[in-house]
């Protein structure tokens, strides 16, 4: 099977508003997907056997959903998915992998590339419907806020700058939501709950991009009001959020690499924090260590790692607090004792007798299991 196959069936006057592109070189797979799609108000726009053909078509005719097989000519399907997500005009199109690849690494590759669903062949109609419905719901996610953004832009065009600013600010009032969904996605990944992880990551990235647009809108509104100082302030906010968007993607890739190498890691968030700290991303490292402590709150090594991350951010107060926690768990922690004395200028005051320390240490080991050190 090669080349593009357009939908040549007679189209009704009121054609469905949502169009699908299927990417697969396997005719039997294409026919099965066509049959399954009949349960939806969706229309197959084009079937492409290769990634390059699909990309060329989508560049001129963006659709509402892409079904991508791993049986694709000329390109790795995950590379095709990454190319769509890298295109500002195509990145919002949900891509659902429909594949026979049941390997854990293949699923992780798809999540890293930004898929909106992962369906294993052979599938039941019910399974297909559930995954496609979820992917389509992601398009509609936060549609109230999206309408607010559009309303604010219209107000700005008609000169109602203050009203526009109020609408943009209302959108931004839920700004912490993106990070919550992103952290939730990482937690689901660590538990191999891939479907839930995909949804959480997609929600996080959608929200983050929407907030960046709101900041851009605020910048433009203040510019039109003649307030260049506020214009520059909000433009920087937008730039920071776009940068954070990319950092979210990078952290996800690093985390997935860790899970590929050691899916039995006692606390993968600690490993993630170590990797991020070594790359200089101390803010993301701190978030990872905090997630690690939710799994193993009495691991002195994670508290110590968190102290180091705070130290590299010149936050000595928090660094000392975390060192104190680490030493309260294990007073025989030479690295923590040395770092505390260096930062404080005096030894840690909580030293106890050797026998008391050993008894507490044995209790923690019995109730928690092995700790993970930063190497």
N, C-alpha and C positions, 0 to 999 in steps of 0.2 A: 504494500500500500504506500503510495507516495503522492505528494502534492496536496493542495488544499481541496477539500470537498465541501462545497457550499450547500446550504439547505435549499433544495430545488422544489420542495413541496409547495403547493399553492397556499399562500398566506391569507389569513382572514383579514378583513378590513381593519378590525381592532386587534392588531397583533400584540402578543404579550410584550410587556414593557421590558422584561429581563431576558438577556441573550447569553448563551453559553458557547464557549469554545472548548472543544475536546481535542486533546493532544495525545495521540497514540498511533502507532503503526500496526496494531493488531486489530484486524477487522472484527473478530469475535468480541473483543473487549468494547469496541466502539458500539456495536449493536446492542450489547448488554446495557451499556450506559444510556443509550438512546431510550431503551425500553423503560429503564428506571426513572428517567427524567420526565416521563409522561405523567407522573404523579404530581408534577409541579407546573405552575403557570410559567414555564420556561421554554424558550425556543433555541434549538441548536443552530447557531449562526454558521459555524465552520468546523470541519474536522481537519486537523493538520497532523501529518505523519511525523514532521520534524519540528524541533524547537525554533529553528530560524524562520520557517514558514509561519508558524504561529505568532512569533514576535513581530514579523513584518505586517501581518494582518492586524494585530492588536494595536500597533502604532498608529494605524489609520482608522481602525474601527474598535475602540475600547468597548469591552463587553461588561457584563455584570458578574460573571462567574467563569472560572477556568477549571476544567477537570483534566488533570495531568497524570498520565500513566508513566510507569518506569520503562515501558516499551516505547522508546522515542528514538527516531533517527537523528544522527549527527551531533548530539549533545547530551551531556549528563542532565537528567531531569531536574536535579537540584540546582545546577548551574543556570538552567532556564528559569527556574523560580527566582533565583537571586537576581537575575537580570531584570525581571519584571519589578521586583521590589526596589531595585536601584533607579528605576525610571520614575520621575516625579509624576508623570501623567498616567502611569499604570500601576503604581505601587498599592493603590487602595483596592484593586480588584482582588477578591478572595480567590485563592488557588487551593483546591482540594486534591490531594494525591489519591488516586484510585489504583491500587497496585497489588501485586502478589508478594512483594517484599515484606516478610514478617520479621526480618532481622532487627534487633533493638537499635543497632547503629544506624540502620536506614531510617528508622523513625526519628532518631535524634538529629540526623542530617536534615530531614524534612522540617523539623521544628526550628532548627537553627536557620534554615533558609527562609522561614516565614510563612509556612503553609497555614491554611485556615481549617484544615481537616485532613484525616488520614483514614482511608477506607481500604480494608483488605479484601482482595478477591479470593474465592467467590464470596459474594455478600448477599444478604437477604434484602428484599425491598424495604423492610422496616429499618435495617441498619443504614442503608443508603439514605433513606428519608430523614433519619435523625441527624446524620452528619451534614447533609446539605441544608437542612433547616437551620442548624446551628450556624453554619457559614453565612447564610443569608441574613440571619438575625444580627450578625456582627456588623453588617453594612448599615443596619438601622440603629445600631447602638448609639446612644446619646443624640438621637435625632432632634430632641427638644433643644439641646444646646446648639446643634448645627443650625436649627431654624433661628435661634437667637443671633448667631453670628451673621446669618443672611439678613435678618431684620436690622441689625446694627449697621451693616454695610449700606443698606438702603437708606437708613436715617442719615448716614454720613453723606451720601450722594445728594440728599435733599437739603443739606445744610443744618440738620438737627444734631449738631456735634455733641452737646451735653447728653441728649437722650442716647446717642450711640455709645458714648463712653460708659453710661450706666449699664447698658446691655452687655458690653464687653466685660465689664467688671463683674457682672452677675455670673457670667460663664466661668470666670476665673475663681469664683468663690469655692469651688470643689477641687482645688488644685492638688491636694495630697492623694486623690483617688488613684492616679496613674501609678504612683510608686507602690501603693497597696496591692493593686492587681499584679504588678510586676513581681513583687516579693512572693505573692501567692503562686504565680507561675513557676518560680524557682522551687518552691516547696513541693508543688505537684510533680515537677520533674524528678526531684530527689526520691520520690515515692513511685516513679514509673507510671504516674497517672497522666499519660500523654495527651489525651483528649482534653482534659480539664486544663492542662498546662497551655495548650495551644490557644484556647479561648481566653485565658487570663492574660497571656502575652499580647494577643491581638487587641484586647480591650485597653491594656496599658498604653500601647503605642498609638492607638486611635485617640485616646484622651490627651496624651502628651502633645501630639501634633495639633489637636484642636486648641489647646491652651496657647501654643506658640502663635497660631493664627489670631487668637484674641489679642495677644500682646502686639502683634503687627497692626491690628486694627486700631488699638489704642494709640499707637505711635502715629498712625496716619491721621487720626481724628485730632490729636493735639497739634500736629503739624498744620492742619487746615485752620485750626484756631489761632495759629501764630505762636504757639508755645513750643519753641524748638528745644528747650531744655527737657521738657517732659517727653517730647518726641524721641529724643536720643535715649532717654532713660528706658522707655518701653521697647525701643528697638533693640537695645542691649539685652533686655529680658527675653525677647523673642529669640535672639541669637543664642543665649544661654540654654534655652529650652530645646532648640534644635540640636545643639551640641549634646545635651542630656539624652535626647532621643537616640543619637548615634551611640552614646555610651551604653545605654540600655541594651542595644543590639550587641555591642562588643562584650559586655558582661555575660550576656546569654551564651554567646559563642564560647567564651572561656569556660563557663560552667558546664556546658555540654561536652567540651573536650575532657574535663575532669571526670564526668560520669562515664564517658567512653573508656577511659583508661582504668578506672577503678570504680565500678558500680557497687562495690562492697565497702567503700570508704565509710568509716564509722560516722564521720561528720563532714559531708562534702562541702558545707558552707565554710568550714574552717579552711579547707584546701583552697576554696575560691578566694577567701580573704587574703591568704598568703600570696597567691598568684597576683591578685590585684595590687596589693601593697608593693610587691616587687616591681610592678610596672609603673608605680608612681600614682596610681589612682586610689589615694587614701580615703576619699569620701566613700567610694563604692566598697572598699575593703572594710570600712567600719560597718556599713550596712550588712555585709556578709557575715562578719563576726557576730553581730547582734542576732542575726538569724541562727547562727551556729549555737549561740547560748540558749536559744529557745528549745533546742534539741537536747543539749547537755549543759545545763546551767552551772554545774559544779566542776567543770573542767578548768583547772587553773591555767593551763596552757593557752586556752582561748582568751581568757581575761588578760593574760600577759601579751598576747598578740594584739589585742585591742588597745592595750596601753601603748605599744610601739606605734601603732597607727596614729593614735592621738598625738604622740610625741612628734612624729614627722609632720603633723599639721600645726605644730607649735602650741598645742593645747596641753600644757604641763599639768594643769589642775585635774583634768579628766584622766590623764595618763597616770598620775599618782593615785587617783581613786581606784582605777582598775588594777594597779599593782597591789594596792592594799587588799582588794578582794582576792586576788590570786594568792597572796601570802596568808590570808586568813584561812584559805583552803589547805595550803601546803606551805608551812613556814620554812621547810627545807628546800627552797627553790632558789638556787644560787644566782641564776640570771636575774630573777625578779628582785632579790635582795640587793644585788649590785646596782641595778638600774634605779631602784627606789633611793638608795643612798646617794647616787650621783645627782638625781634630780632634786631631792629634798635637802641634801647637804648634811643629813644625819641618818643613822640606821632606822629601819622600820621598828616602831615602838611596841609592836604586838608579839614579840618573841616569847614563847612559852617553853615549858620543860620538854625535853626530848621525848619522854614517855607519853605525855599528853598529845604531842604532835603525831607520834606514830599511831596511837589508837585512833585518832580522828581520820588519819590518812587511810588506815585499813578499812574503816567504816565506809568511806567514800568509794574506795575501789570495789568493795563488795556490792555496793548499790548502784554503781554507774558503769563500770567496765573500763577499758583502756582509754587513756587520754591521747590526744594527737598534738604533737609539738610542731612548731614552726621551724622548718629546716632552712 
